[in-house]
Every structure is written in structure tokens, then in C-alpha cells.
Amino acid sequence: MRDPTDENHGNAVHAWSPPIVGTCQGMAQLQEKAKEIVHAIEHPVEVAKELEHEAEEGSSARTPLIALVGVTVVAFVIFVIMLSIAMTLYYLNGG
């Protein structure tokens, strides 16, 4: 018969059991964050309106960041449009 202790450390050998899912506090927090992310992805228009309202109020510490990101996104979109027009004209003229 086999000895139930590990030869190297003297610890008892236990059968493997699967972890219990959802009982850890960290797991619950991860699940809540995942729900928040899914909600934000499902309702981007609502989130954008909330951020716009928050930026208009100006009372939040995130207001400068929200405004800066908004300006950066608009500038990037204009840059991409201008670049695509310039590249199209370049290749149409034999570039």
C-alpha cells in the first residue's frame, strides 16, 4: 500500500478539488467591474452624454481630461480625413 505522505516534505497528499467559483471577494469585484464594462459598451451614447454633462458642470477632477480627450479625438478625425484626401490625390496624380 502507498504511503499517503509526500516523501520530500512530509505533507499529506490530497486529492485535487476544483476551486469554488464566486466566493472570493476579489472575484466578486471582478464580476462587478465586468458588468460595468459591458454596460458601458452597450450604452456608449448614454456614457458620452454623462461625460458631456460632467464636463459642462466643471466640478469634477476629471473635467480637464474629458475636455482634452474630446479635443484630441476631434483633431485626430480631422487629421485622418485630411490624410486620406491627400493620399488619394497623390496616387490619382501618378504619385
Biopython code that builds the backbone (N, CA, C, O; Angstrom):
import numpy as np
from Bio.PDB.StructureBuilder import StructureBuilder

atoms = [
    (1, "MET", "N", (0.848, -1.176, 0.000)),
    (1, "MET", "CA", (0.000, 0.000, 0.000)),
    (1, "MET", "C", (0.890, 1.234, 0.000)),
    (1, "MET", "O", (1.978, 1.227, 0.576)),
    (2, "ARG", "N", (0.414, 2.302, -0.657)),
    (2, "ARG", "CA", (1.196, 3.515, -0.812)),
    (2, "ARG", "C", (1.102, 4.389, 0.429)),
    (2, "ARG", "O", (0.049, 4.472, 1.063)),
    (3, "ASP", "N", (2.208, 5.038, 0.770)),
    (3, "ASP", "CA", (2.254, 5.947, 1.911)),
    (3, "ASP", "C", (1.534, 7.248, 1.545)),
    (3, "ASP", "O", (1.850, 7.827, 0.505)),
    (4, "PRO", "N", (0.583, 7.734, 2.348)),
    (4, "PRO", "CA", (-0.179, 8.929, 1.998)),
    (4, "PRO", "C", (0.599, 10.236, 2.195)),
    (4, "PRO", "O", (0.040, 11.311, 1.979)),
    (5, "THR", "N", (1.835, 10.172, 2.588)),
    (5, "THR", "CA", (2.616, 11.400, 2.773)),
    (5, "THR", "C", (3.618, 11.558, 1.642)),
    (5, "THR", "O", (4.074, 10.576, 1.056)),
    (6, "ASP", "N", (3.946, 12.782, 1.351)),
    (6, "ASP", "CA", (4.931, 13.096, 0.322)),
    (6, "ASP", "C", (6.314, 12.799, 0.889)),
    (6, "ASP", "O", (6.615, 13.210, 2.009)),
    (7, "GLU", "N", (7.156, 12.100, 0.147)),
    (7, "GLU", "CA", (8.471, 11.715, 0.654)),
    (7, "GLU", "C", (9.381, 12.922, 0.888)),
    (7, "GLU", "O", (10.212, 12.898, 1.797)),
    (8, "ASN", "N", (9.236, 13.974, 0.083)),
    (8, "ASN", "CA", (10.148, 15.115, 0.183)),
    (8, "ASN", "C", (9.823, 16.050, 1.338)),
    (8, "ASN", "O", (10.730, 16.553, 2.002)),
    (9, "HIS", "N", (8.568, 16.283, 1.579)),
    (9, "HIS", "CA", (8.204, 17.301, 2.564)),
    (9, "HIS", "C", (7.413, 16.766, 3.748)),
    (9, "HIS", "O", (7.224, 17.489, 4.726)),
    (10, "GLY", "N", (6.965, 15.581, 3.697)),
    (10, "GLY", "CA", (6.206, 15.029, 4.806)),
    (10, "GLY", "C", (4.773, 15.520, 4.850)),
    (10, "GLY", "O", (4.083, 15.298, 5.845)),
    (11, "ASN", "N", (4.307, 16.177, 3.808)),
    (11, "ASN", "CA", (2.932, 16.683, 3.771)),
    (11, "ASN", "C", (2.012, 15.587, 3.255)),
    (11, "ASN", "O", (2.418, 14.740, 2.458)),
    (12, "ALA", "N", (0.796, 15.613, 3.708)),
    (12, "ALA", "CA", (-0.179, 14.637, 3.241)),
    (12, "ALA", "C", (-0.548, 14.944, 1.794)),
    (12, "ALA", "O", (-0.659, 16.108, 1.411)),
    (13, "VAL", "N", (-0.734, 13.918, 1.007)),
    (13, "VAL", "CA", (-1.129, 14.074, -0.388)),
    (13, "VAL", "C", (-2.650, 14.133, -0.427)),
    (13, "VAL", "O", (-3.328, 13.225, 0.051)),
    (14, "HIS", "N", (-3.179, 15.213, -1.001)),
    (14, "HIS", "CA", (-4.627, 15.406, -1.063)),
    (14, "HIS", "C", (-5.088, 15.287, -2.502)),
    (14, "HIS", "O", (-4.362, 15.628, -3.436)),
    (15, "ALA", "N", (-6.287, 14.805, -2.663)),
    (15, "ALA", "CA", (-6.872, 14.741, -3.997)),
    (15, "ALA", "C", (-7.173, 16.164, -4.457)),
    (15, "ALA", "O", (-7.496, 17.033, -3.646)),
    (16, "TRP", "N", (-7.065, 16.392, -5.762)),
    (16, "TRP", "CA", (-7.326, 17.710, -6.314)),
    (16, "TRP", "C", (-8.808, 17.998, -6.280)),
    (16, "TRP", "O", (-9.622, 17.138, -6.617)),
    (17, "SER", "N", (-9.162, 19.199, -5.876)),
    (17, "SER", "CA", (-10.564, 19.609, -5.912)),
    (17, "SER", "C", (-10.639, 20.950, -6.627)),
    (17, "SER", "O", (-9.766, 21.797, -6.434)),
    (18, "PRO", "N", (-11.652, 21.159, -7.438)),
    (18, "PRO", "CA", (-11.759, 22.411, -8.179)),
    (18, "PRO", "C", (-12.045, 23.576, -7.232)),
    (18, "PRO", "O", (-12.684, 23.393, -6.196)),
    (19, "PRO", "N", (-11.574, 24.767, -7.587)),
    (19, "PRO", "CA", (-11.841, 25.926, -6.729)),
    (19, "PRO", "C", (-13.320, 26.286, -6.756)),
    (19, "PRO", "O", (-14.017, 26.040, -7.741)),
    (20, "ILE", "N", (-13.777, 26.859, -5.681)),
    (20, "ILE", "CA", (-15.171, 27.288, -5.588)),
    (20, "ILE", "C", (-15.267, 28.646, -6.272)),
    (20, "ILE", "O", (-14.571, 29.586, -5.889)),
    (21, "VAL", "N", (-16.105, 28.750, -7.255)),
    (21, "VAL", "CA", (-16.203, 29.956, -8.062)),
    (21, "VAL", "C", (-17.186, 30.931, -7.423)),
    (21, "VAL", "O", (-18.265, 30.544, -6.976)),
    (22, "GLY", "N", (-16.787, 32.217, -7.389)),
    (22, "GLY", "CA", (-17.694, 33.265, -6.940)),
    (22, "GLY", "C", (-17.722, 33.504, -5.454)),
    (22, "GLY", "O", (-18.508, 34.333, -4.996)),
    (23, "THR", "N", (-16.912, 32.829, -4.680)),
    (23, "THR", "CA", (-16.947, 33.045, -3.247)),
    (23, "THR", "C", (-15.883, 34.021, -2.785)),
    (23, "THR", "O", (-15.962, 34.536, -1.670)),
    (24, "CYS", "N", (-14.901, 34.283, -3.609)),
    (24, "CYS", "CA", (-13.813, 35.181, -3.245)),
    (24, "CYS", "C", (-14.267, 36.623, -3.431)),
    (24, "CYS", "O", (-14.965, 36.934, -4.397)),
    (25, "GLN", "N", (-13.879, 37.500, -2.520)),
    (25, "GLN", "CA", (-14.262, 38.900, -2.609)),
    (25, "GLN", "C", (-13.651, 39.541, -3.847)),
    (25, "GLN", "O", (-14.291, 40.370, -4.493)),
    (26, "GLY", "N", (-12.425, 39.169, -4.183)),
    (26, "GLY", "CA", (-11.786, 39.689, -5.381)),
    (26, "GLY", "C", (-12.539, 39.283, -6.632)),
    (26, "GLY", "O", (-12.652, 40.061, -7.579)),
    (27, "MET", "N", (-13.053, 38.066, -6.636)),
    (27, "MET", "CA", (-13.820, 37.585, -7.789)),
    (27, "MET", "C", (-15.110, 38.383, -7.921)),
    (27, "MET", "O", (-15.524, 38.705, -9.035)),
    (28, "ALA", "N", (-15.743, 38.702, -6.815)),
    (28, "ALA", "CA", (-16.978, 39.483, -6.858)),
    (28, "ALA", "C", (-16.708, 40.877, -7.419)),
    (28, "ALA", "O", (-17.510, 41.407, -8.187)),
    (29, "GLN", "N", (-15.577, 41.469, -7.033)),
    (29, "GLN", "CA", (-15.220, 42.783, -7.552)),
    (29, "GLN", "C", (-14.943, 42.717, -9.043)),
    (29, "GLN", "O", (-15.336, 43.617, -9.784)),
    (30, "LEU", "N", (-14.267, 41.659, -9.496)),
    (30, "LEU", "CA", (-14.010, 41.499, -10.923)),
    (30, "LEU", "C", (-15.313, 41.345, -11.700)),
    (30, "LEU", "O", (-15.454, 41.881, -12.799)),
    (31, "GLN", "N", (-16.249, 40.620, -11.133)),
    (31, "GLN", "CA", (-17.534, 40.432, -11.803)),
    (31, "GLN", "C", (-18.281, 41.760, -11.902)),
    (31, "GLN", "O", (-18.900, 42.046, -12.927)),
    (32, "GLU", "N", (-18.230, 42.573, -10.847)),
    (32, "GLU", "CA", (-18.884, 43.880, -10.879)),
    (32, "GLU", "C", (-18.239, 44.787, -11.922)),
    (32, "GLU", "O", (-18.940, 45.485, -12.655)),
    (33, "LYS", "N", (-16.900, 44.781, -11.994)),
    (33, "LYS", "CA", (-16.212, 45.583, -12.993)),
    (33, "LYS", "C", (-16.558, 45.120, -14.399)),
    (33, "LYS", "O", (-16.733, 45.938, -15.301)),
    (34, "ALA", "N", (-16.656, 43.815, -14.586)),
    (34, "ALA", "CA", (-17.021, 43.281, -15.897)),
    (34, "ALA", "C", (-18.429, 43.729, -16.277)),
    (34, "ALA", "O", (-18.681, 44.063, -17.435)),
    (35, "LYS", "N", (-19.345, 43.739, -15.314)),
    (35, "LYS", "CA", (-20.704, 44.205, -15.584)),
    (35, "LYS", "C", (-20.704, 45.684, -15.967)),
    (35, "LYS", "O", (-21.434, 46.091, -16.871)),
    (36, "GLU", "N", (-19.888, 46.490, -15.282)),
    (36, "GLU", "CA", (-19.796, 47.912, -15.597)),
    (36, "GLU", "C", (-19.254, 48.114, -17.012)),
    (36, "GLU", "O", (-19.743, 48.969, -17.750)),
    (37, "ILE", "N", (-18.246, 47.327, -17.388)),
    (37, "ILE", "CA", (-17.664, 47.444, -18.728)),
    (37, "ILE", "C", (-18.692, 47.057, -19.784)),
    (37, "ILE", "O", (-18.818, 47.732, -20.805)),
    (38, "VAL", "N", (-19.420, 45.982, -19.545)),
    (38, "VAL", "CA", (-20.449, 45.551, -20.501)),
    (38, "VAL", "C", (-21.519, 46.624, -20.630)),
    (38, "VAL", "O", (-21.983, 46.913, -21.733)),
    (39, "HIS", "N", (-21.911, 47.213, -19.508)),
    (39, "HIS", "CA", (-22.923, 48.276, -19.532)),
    (39, "HIS", "C", (-22.400, 49.479, -20.317)),
    (39, "HIS", "O", (-23.143, 50.078, -21.094)),
    (40, "ALA", "N", (-21.133, 49.836, -20.121)),
    (40, "ALA", "CA", (-20.551, 50.972, -20.837)),
    (40, "ALA", "C", (-20.456, 50.698, -22.330)),
    (40, "ALA", "O", (-20.641, 51.608, -23.138)),
    (41, "ILE", "N", (-20.170, 49.458, -22.704)),
    (41, "ILE", "CA", (-20.087, 49.113, -24.120)),
    (41, "ILE", "C", (-21.477, 49.088, -24.745)),
    (41, "ILE", "O", (-21.649, 49.506, -25.890)),
    (42, "GLU", "N", (-22.454, 48.608, -24.015)),
    (42, "GLU", "CA", (-23.806, 48.518, -24.554)),
    (42, "GLU", "C", (-24.457, 49.878, -24.722)),
    (42, "GLU", "O", (-25.317, 50.045, -25.587)),
    (43, "HIS", "N", (-24.070, 50.842, -23.922)),
    (43, "HIS", "CA", (-24.731, 52.139, -23.942)),
    (43, "HIS", "C", (-23.723, 53.281, -24.098)),
    (43, "HIS", "O", (-23.608, 54.118, -23.204)),
    (44, "PRO", "N", (-22.987, 53.331, -25.222)),
    (44, "PRO", "CA", (-21.967, 54.373, -25.372)),
    (44, "PRO", "C", (-22.554, 55.774, -25.493)),
    (44, "PRO", "O", (-21.915, 56.748, -25.096)),
    (45, "VAL", "N", (-23.752, 55.884, -26.032)),
    (45, "VAL", "CA", (-24.365, 57.201, -26.180)),
    (45, "VAL", "C", (-24.695, 57.779, -24.805)),
    (45, "VAL", "O", (-24.476, 58.964, -24.552)),
    (46, "GLU", "N", (-25.221, 56.937, -23.928)),
    (46, "GLU", "CA", (-25.535, 57.397, -22.580)),
    (46, "GLU", "C", (-24.272, 57.818, -21.834)),
    (46, "GLU", "O", (-24.259, 58.833, -21.138)),
    (47, "VAL", "N", (-23.222, 57.034, -21.986)),
    (47, "VAL", "CA", (-21.955, 57.347, -21.322)),
    (47, "VAL", "C", (-21.400, 58.661, -21.860)),
    (47, "VAL", "O", (-20.907, 59.487, -21.092)),
    (48, "ALA", "N", (-21.478, 58.859, -23.180)),
    (48, "ALA", "CA", (-20.992, 60.098, -23.772)),
    (48, "ALA", "C", (-21.777, 61.301, -23.259)),
    (48, "ALA", "O", (-21.198, 62.353, -22.984)),
    (49, "LYS", "N", (-23.090, 61.147, -23.130)),
    (49, "LYS", "CA", (-23.912, 62.242, -22.602)),
    (49, "LYS", "C", (-23.575, 62.535, -21.147)),
    (49, "LYS", "O", (-23.539, 63.696, -20.738)),
    (50, "GLU", "N", (-23.327, 61.486, -20.360)),
    (50, "GLU", "CA", (-22.955, 61.681, -18.959)),
    (50, "GLU", "C", (-21.615, 62.410, -18.856)),
    (50, "GLU", "O", (-21.457, 63.312, -18.033)),
    (51, "LEU", "N", (-20.648, 62.014, -19.697)),
    (51, "LEU", "CA", (-19.348, 62.680, -19.678)),
    (51, "LEU", "C", (-19.461, 64.127, -20.135)),
    (51, "LEU", "O", (-18.796, 65.007, -19.589)),
    (52, "GLU", "N", (-20.303, 64.376, -21.138)),
    (52, "GLU", "CA", (-20.504, 65.742, -21.614)),
    (52, "GLU", "C", (-21.110, 66.597, -20.513)),
    (52, "GLU", "O", (-20.689, 67.735, -20.301)),
    (53, "HIS", "N", (-22.095, 66.053, -19.816)),
    (53, "HIS", "CA", (-22.714, 66.790, -18.709)),
    (53, "HIS", "C", (-21.705, 67.052, -17.595)),
    (53, "HIS", "O", (-21.668, 68.139, -17.019)),
    (54, "GLU", "N", (-20.894, 66.049, -17.304)),
    (54, "GLU", "CA", (-19.874, 66.203, -16.256)),
    (54, "GLU", "C", (-18.851, 67.268, -16.650)),
    (54, "GLU", "O", (-18.409, 68.048, -15.805)),
    (55, "ALA", "N", (-18.474, 67.302, -17.928)),
    (55, "ALA", "CA", (-17.516, 68.304, -18.383)),
    (55, "ALA", "C", (-18.120, 69.698, -18.369)),
    (55, "ALA", "O", (-17.424, 70.671, -18.077)),
    (56, "GLU", "N", (-19.421, 69.808, -18.685)),
    (56, "GLU", "CA", (-20.078, 71.115, -18.660)),
    (56, "GLU", "C", (-20.184, 71.675, -17.252)),
    (56, "GLU", "O", (-20.050, 72.881, -17.045)),
    (57, "GLU", "N", (-20.426, 70.792, -16.278)),
    (57, "GLU", "CA", (-20.504, 71.248, -14.895)),
    (57, "GLU", "C", (-19.159, 71.790, -14.428)),
    (57, "GLU", "O", (-19.092, 72.843, -13.794)),
    (58, "GLY", "N", (-18.107, 71.080, -14.737)),
    (58, "GLY", "CA", (-16.769, 71.522, -14.381)),
    (58, "GLY", "C", (-16.392, 71.276, -12.930)),
    (58, "GLY", "O", (-15.334, 71.723, -12.488)),
    (59, "SER", "N", (-17.221, 70.586, -12.190)),
    (59, "SER", "CA", (-16.929, 70.380, -10.771)),
    (59, "SER", "C", (-16.101, 69.127, -10.504)),
    (59, "SER", "O", (-15.607, 68.930, -9.393)),
    (60, "SER", "N", (-15.952, 68.290, -11.508)),
    (60, "SER", "CA", (-15.224, 67.042, -11.331)),
    (60, "SER", "C", (-13.742, 67.246, -11.605)),
    (60, "SER", "O", (-13.352, 68.132, -12.365)),
    (61, "ALA", "N", (-12.927, 66.418, -10.978)),
    (61, "ALA", "CA", (-11.486, 66.462, -11.225)),
    (61, "ALA", "C", (-11.156, 65.895, -12.597)),
    (61, "ALA", "O", (-10.069, 66.132, -13.124)),
    (62, "ARG", "N", (-12.089, 65.147, -13.177)),
    (62, "ARG", "CA", (-11.854, 64.561, -14.496)),
    (62, "ARG", "C", (-12.191, 65.514, -15.631)),
    (62, "ARG", "O", (-11.942, 65.183, -16.790)),
    (63, "THR", "N", (-12.747, 66.683, -15.344)),
    (63, "THR", "CA", (-13.194, 67.608, -16.386)),
    (63, "THR", "C", (-12.098, 67.980, -17.367)),
    (63, "THR", "O", (-12.347, 67.914, -18.571)),
    (64, "PRO", "N", (-10.881, 68.373, -16.933)),
    (64, "PRO", "CA", (-9.847, 68.711, -17.924)),
    (64, "PRO", "C", (-9.478, 67.527, -18.804)),
    (64, "PRO", "O", (-9.225, 67.702, -19.996)),
    (65, "LEU", "N", (-9.444, 66.345, -18.249)),
    (65, "LEU", "CA", (-9.119, 65.143, -19.019)),
    (65, "LEU", "C", (-10.207, 64.848, -20.045)),
    (65, "LEU", "O", (-9.903, 64.494, -21.184)),
    (66, "ILE", "N", (-11.460, 64.989, -19.656)),
    (66, "ILE", "CA", (-12.572, 64.750, -20.581)),
    (66, "ILE", "C", (-12.495, 65.733, -21.745)),
    (66, "ILE", "O", (-12.647, 65.337, -22.901)),
    (67, "ALA", "N", (-12.260, 67.010, -21.451)),
    (67, "ALA", "CA", (-12.174, 68.026, -22.498)),
    (67, "ALA", "C", (-10.975, 67.766, -23.406)),
    (67, "ALA", "O", (-11.084, 67.889, -24.626)),
    (68, "LEU", "N", (-9.851, 67.414, -22.828)),
    (68, "LEU", "CA", (-8.646, 67.157, -23.616)),
    (68, "LEU", "C", (-8.825, 65.946, -24.537)),
    (68, "LEU", "O", (-8.402, 65.978, -25.693)),
    (69, "VAL", "N", (-9.435, 64.904, -24.039)),
    (69, "VAL", "CA", (-9.684, 63.717, -24.862)),
    (69, "VAL", "C", (-10.658, 64.056, -25.988)),
    (69, "VAL", "O", (-10.473, 63.608, -27.120)),
    (70, "GLY", "N", (-11.679, 64.832, -25.693)),
    (70, "GLY", "CA", (-12.632, 65.235, -26.724)),
    (70, "GLY", "C", (-11.974, 66.025, -27.838)),
    (70, "GLY", "O", (-12.225, 65.760, -29.014)),
    (71, "VAL", "N", (-11.134, 66.992, -27.488)),
    (71, "VAL", "CA", (-10.431, 67.792, -28.484)),
    (71, "VAL", "C", (-9.465, 66.920, -29.276)),
    (71, "VAL", "O", (-9.343, 67.080, -30.490)),
    (72, "THR", "N", (-8.786, 66.013, -28.614)),
    (72, "THR", "CA", (-7.838, 65.123, -29.289)),
    (72, "THR", "C", (-8.547, 64.212, -30.287)),
    (72, "THR", "O", (-8.041, 63.997, -31.388)),
    (73, "VAL", "N", (-9.691, 63.683, -29.925)),
    (73, "VAL", "CA", (-10.440, 62.805, -30.828)),
    (73, "VAL", "C", (-10.896, 63.581, -32.062)),
    (73, "VAL", "O", (-10.777, 63.086, -33.183)),
    (74, "VAL", "N", (-11.414, 64.786, -31.866)),
    (74, "VAL", "CA", (-11.856, 65.600, -32.998)),
    (74, "VAL", "C", (-10.675, 65.936, -33.904)),
    (74, "VAL", "O", (-10.787, 65.831, -35.126)),
    (75, "ALA", "N", (-9.548, 66.339, -33.323)),
    (75, "ALA", "CA", (-8.365, 66.663, -34.119)),
    (75, "ALA", "C", (-7.866, 65.434, -34.881)),
    (75, "ALA", "O", (-7.446, 65.554, -36.031)),
    (76, "PHE", "N", (-7.907, 64.277, -34.265)),
    (76, "PHE", "CA", (-7.463, 63.050, -34.916)),
    (76, "PHE", "C", (-8.367, 62.699, -36.099)),
    (76, "PHE", "O", (-7.876, 62.298, -37.154)),
    (77, "VAL", "N", (-9.667, 62.845, -35.932)),
    (77, "VAL", "CA", (-10.608, 62.556, -37.017)),
    (77, "VAL", "C", (-10.350, 63.498, -38.186)),
    (77, "VAL", "O", (-10.334, 63.058, -39.336)),
    (78, "ILE", "N", (-10.148, 64.787, -37.916)),
    (78, "ILE", "CA", (-9.846, 65.747, -38.979)),
    (78, "ILE", "C", (-8.537, 65.388, -39.666)),
    (78, "ILE", "O", (-8.439, 65.467, -40.891)),
    (79, "PHE", "N", (-7.535, 64.998, -38.895)),
    (79, "PHE", "CA", (-6.248, 64.599, -39.463)),
    (79, "PHE", "C", (-6.386, 63.386, -40.381)),
    (79, "PHE", "O", (-5.795, 63.359, -41.460)),
    (80, "VAL", "N", (-7.151, 62.395, -39.969)),
    (80, "VAL", "CA", (-7.332, 61.187, -40.779)),
    (80, "VAL", "C", (-8.060, 61.521, -42.076)),
    (80, "VAL", "O", (-7.706, 61.002, -43.135)),
    (81, "ILE", "N", (-9.058, 62.369, -42.005)),
    (81, "ILE", "CA", (-9.782, 62.768, -43.219)),
    (81, "ILE", "C", (-8.853, 63.516, -44.169)),
    (81, "ILE", "O", (-8.835, 63.233, -45.367)),
    (82, "MET", "N", (-8.082, 64.467, -43.644)),
    (82, "MET", "CA", (-7.154, 65.241, -44.476)),
    (82, "MET", "C", (-6.088, 64.321, -45.080)),
    (82, "MET", "O", (-5.747, 64.462, -46.255)),
    (83, "LEU", "N", (-5.573, 63.405, -44.309)),
    (83, "LEU", "CA", (-4.552, 62.484, -44.799)),
    (83, "LEU", "C", (-5.108, 61.580, -45.898)),
    (83, "LEU", "O", (-4.435, 61.332, -46.898)),
    (84, "SER", "N", (-6.322, 61.094, -45.717)),
    (84, "SER", "CA", (-6.910, 60.229, -46.740)),
    (84, "SER", "C", (-7.158, 61.006, -48.035)),
    (84, "SER", "O", (-6.961, 60.457, -49.119)),
    (85, "ILE", "N", (-7.582, 62.263, -47.949)),
    (85, "ILE", "CA", (-7.768, 63.081, -49.143)),
    (85, "ILE", "C", (-6.426, 63.322, -49.827)),
    (85, "ILE", "O", (-6.319, 63.197, -51.047)),
    (86, "ALA", "N", (-5.406, 63.667, -49.048)),
    (86, "ALA", "CA", (-4.085, 63.943, -49.617)),
    (86, "ALA", "C", (-3.500, 62.693, -50.276)),
    (86, "ALA", "O", (-2.931, 62.787, -51.364)),
    (87, "MET", "N", (-3.626, 61.551, -49.654)),
    (87, "MET", "CA", (-3.082, 60.320, -50.231)),
    (87, "MET", "C", (-3.847, 59.924, -51.497)),
    (87, "MET", "O", (-3.250, 59.431, -52.455)),
    (88, "THR", "N", (-5.158, 60.137, -51.503)),
    (88, "THR", "CA", (-5.955, 59.831, -52.689)),
    (88, "THR", "C", (-5.523, 60.712, -53.857)),
    (88, "THR", "O", (-5.322, 60.221, -54.968)),
    (89, "LEU", "N", (-5.379, 62.012, -53.606)),
    (89, "LEU", "CA", (-4.939, 62.924, -54.662)),
    (89, "LEU", "C", (-3.532, 62.588, -55.134)),
    (89, "LEU", "O", (-3.250, 62.664, -56.330)),
    (90, "TYR", "N", (-2.665, 62.227, -54.236)),
    (90, "TYR", "CA", (-1.297, 61.877, -54.576)),
    (90, "TYR", "C", (-1.256, 60.669, -55.525)),
    (90, "TYR", "O", (-0.561, 60.687, -56.541)),
    (91, "TYR", "N", (-2.008, 59.629, -55.175)),
    (91, "TYR", "CA", (-1.992, 58.422, -56.005)),
    (91, "TYR", "C", (-2.769, 58.600, -57.305)),
    (91, "TYR", "O", (-2.461, 57.931, -58.291)),
    (92, "LEU", "N", (-3.765, 59.480, -57.334)),
    (92, "LEU", "CA", (-4.514, 59.736, -58.566)),
    (92, "LEU", "C", (-3.669, 60.522, -59.577)),
    (92, "LEU", "O", (-3.870, 60.403, -60.786)),
    (93, "ASN", "N", (-2.739, 61.313, -59.084)),
    (93, "ASN", "CA", (-1.872, 62.104, -59.959)),
    (93, "ASN", "C", (-0.589, 61.362, -60.328)),
    (93, "ASN", "O", (0.355, 61.977, -60.825)),
    (94, "GLY", "N", (-0.541, 60.081, -60.098)),
    (94, "GLY", "CA", (0.593, 59.275, -60.545)),
    (94, "GLY", "C", (1.715, 59.158, -59.535)),
    (94, "GLY", "O", (2.783, 58.647, -59.873)),
    (95, "GLY", "N", (1.519, 59.597, -58.347)),
    (95, "GLY", "CA", (2.440, 59.613, -57.245)),
    (95, "GLY", "C", (3.571, 58.743, -57.265)),
    (95, "GLY", "O", (4.369, 58.746, -56.328)),
]
sb = StructureBuilder()
sb.init_structure("model")
sb.init_model(0)
sb.init_chain("A")
sb.init_seg("    ")
for serial, (resi, resn, name, xyz) in enumerate(atoms, 1):
    if name == "N":
        sb.init_residue(resn, " ", resi, " ")
    sb.init_atom(name, np.array(xyz, "f"), 0.0, 1.0, " ", f" {name:<3s}", serial, name[0])
structure = sb.get_structure()
